[in-house]
Amino acid sequence: MKISPKEITMAFVTVTLVVFGVSYFFLQPKIDTWKKLVEEEMNLKQSIGAYNQMIAQKDYVTARLKEVSSLLPVYPEDKEMDVYWMSVMDSIANKNNLVITKRQAGNETKTGSIYELPIECREWAGDLDSLVHFLFDLQAEGGMMDVRQLSIKPKTKSNLNGRFLLYCAYTREKAENND
């Protein structure tokens, strides 16, 4: 039996296709894994670049932190801060004719030597001037007070209402042990 060149070519093409098909079937999961690894490598390189930028700015950030930390008020270790900061917020609101009806203090968190206390104001009402003066006075207050979320809805043409989330930053002094 003699095999013609056309049959040899067809057999070669068939064997080649089968080899590529089987290879693709077995190698596809490895190719997907390789693509994921390449993508992860790119993400890690970007993260390393961002971390290197942060490290390069360490001296500036440290100096800025010292500068800002000196502005933070210092309170005793055992003082309850939620009542204090809510009374400060209320007095500023009353001074500016802003009515705060529903408010609640969150849990104090500590980052390094700086403490933060969130106060969620669920309902306030007043006009635009009252709100602007209230926000300005919060910023000018001796403590670090930062409104991070603010929503405003018109109640009437001149009255507004809404909600906000106020963060108060401060430091604490260590309580002295008298043994």
WOCOR-V700305 format. One record per residue. RES is the residue in three letters. SS is DSSP state (A for helix, B for strand, O for the rest). D_CENTER is the distance of its C-alpha to the mean C-alpha in Angstrom with 1 decimal. Layout:
RES:SS:D_CENTER
RES:SS:D_CENTER
This chain:
MET:O:78.3
LYS:O:77.0
ILE:O:73.3
SER:O:72.9
PRO:A:70.4
LYS:A:68.6
GLU:A:68.1
ILE:A:66.9
THR:A:64.3
MET:A:63.2
ALA:A:63.0
PHE:A:60.9
VAL:A:58.5
THR:A:58.3
VAL:A:57.6
THR:A:55.1
LEU:A:53.2
VAL:A:53.3
VAL:A:52.1
PHE:A:49.1
GLY:A:48.4
VAL:A:48.5
SER:A:46.5
TYR:A:43.8
PHE:A:43.7
PHE:A:43.3
LEU:A:41.1
GLN:A:38.6
PRO:A:36.3
LYS:A:36.4
ILE:A:35.6
ASP:A:32.6
THR:A:31.5
TRP:A:32.2
LYS:A:30.1
LYS:A:27.1
LEU:A:27.6
VAL:A:27.9
GLU:A:24.6
GLU:A:22.9
GLU:A:24.6
MET:A:23.3
ASN:A:19.7
LEU:A:20.3
LYS:A:22.0
GLN:A:19.1
SER:A:16.8
ILE:A:19.6
GLY:A:19.9
ALA:A:16.3
TYR:A:16.8
ASN:A:20.1
GLN:A:18.8
MET:A:16.5
ILE:A:19.6
ALA:A:21.7
GLN:O:19.7
LYS:A:19.8
ASP:A:22.7
TYR:A:21.2
VAL:A:17.9
THR:A:20.1
ALA:A:22.4
ARG:A:19.8
LEU:A:18.4
LYS:A:22.0
GLU:A:22.7
VAL:A:19.8
SER:A:20.6
SER:A:24.2
LEU:A:23.2
LEU:O:21.5
PRO:O:24.0
VAL:B:25.4
TYR:B:26.4
PRO:B:28.5
GLU:O:27.1
ASP:O:28.7
LYS:O:27.9
GLU:O:26.1
MET:A:23.4
ASP:A:22.5
VAL:A:26.0
TYR:A:26.0
TRP:A:22.8
MET:A:23.8
SER:A:27.2
VAL:A:25.9
MET:A:23.8
ASP:A:27.0
SER:A:29.3
ILE:A:27.4
ALA:A:27.3
ASN:A:31.0
LYS:A:31.8
ASN:O:30.4
ASN:O:31.8
LEU:O:28.6
VAL:B:29.1
ILE:B:26.4
THR:B:27.8
LYS:B:25.2
ARG:B:22.6
GLN:B:21.2
ALA:B:19.5
GLY:O:17.0
ASN:O:17.1
GLU:O:16.9
THR:B:14.5
LYS:B:15.5
THR:B:13.9
GLY:O:17.0
SER:O:19.3
ILE:B:16.9
TYR:B:16.5
GLU:B:14.3
LEU:B:15.7
PRO:B:14.2
ILE:B:17.1
GLU:B:17.0
CYS:B:19.8
ARG:B:21.0
GLU:B:23.9
TRP:B:25.0
ALA:B:27.9
GLY:B:29.4
ASP:O:30.3
LEU:A:28.3
ASP:A:29.9
SER:A:29.0
LEU:A:25.3
VAL:A:25.2
HIS:A:27.1
PHE:A:25.0
LEU:A:21.7
PHE:A:23.7
ASP:A:25.1
LEU:A:21.8
GLN:A:20.7
ALA:A:24.2
GLU:O:24.2
GLY:O:24.8
GLY:O:21.7
MET:B:18.2
MET:B:17.2
ASP:B:14.2
VAL:B:14.1
ARG:B:10.7
GLN:B:12.2
LEU:B:15.9
SER:B:18.3
ILE:B:21.9
LYS:B:25.0
PRO:B:28.5
LYS:O:30.8
THR:O:33.9
LYS:O:34.7
SER:O:33.9
ASN:O:31.6
LEU:B:28.0
ASN:B:25.9
GLY:B:22.4
ARG:B:19.5
PHE:B:16.6
LEU:B:14.1
LEU:B:14.9
TYR:B:13.5
CYS:B:16.3
ALA:B:16.2
TYR:B:19.4
THR:B:21.2
ARG:B:24.0
GLU:B:27.4
LYS:O:29.0
ALA:O:31.7
GLU:O:35.1
ASN:O:37.2
ASN:O:40.8
ASP:O:42.7
